Amino acid sequence: MILIFVSQIEHGNILFNRLKNKGVENCIFFHGGLHKKIRKEYTENIHNQKYDVVIGSSVLNEGFDESGFDVVIIASGGKSSIQLTQKIGRGLRPKIGKEAIIIDFIDVPKFLIDHYKKRRAVLEQDFEVIDV
């Protein structure tokens, strides 16, 4: 399962629609604007690993404690080491014999590059970081 963090609803909608258009049927966009009943259903289905891709806004930063994600994509940026640790922790849980991939992006504007460098320093503390 893949977990993609976004910070903007519009960004999540764009990713969701593009994935659907590319044939990814088992994909959801989990955000705070969803009705409580739908969020509960999505949470249960995530727990039962019924999705290939979960796109999540900041609503997944707190109170979300699921495992089973093979890939976590940080598409939300930011420089907070606490938020980064929470995002990674929400998606990754220790599993014997299992590895996960965390993908982060370098943004072009100078202050965003500085944000990336701070995130990378946090990641390098606990993970092998590979440039691709």
ABEGO torsion letter per residue (X at the ends): XBBBBBABAAAAAAAAAAAAAAGBABBBBBBAABBAAAAAAAAAAAAAGABABBBBBAAAABGBBBBGBABBBBAAEEABAAAAAAAAAAABBBBBGBBBBBBBBBBABAAAAAAAAAAAAAAAAABBBBBX
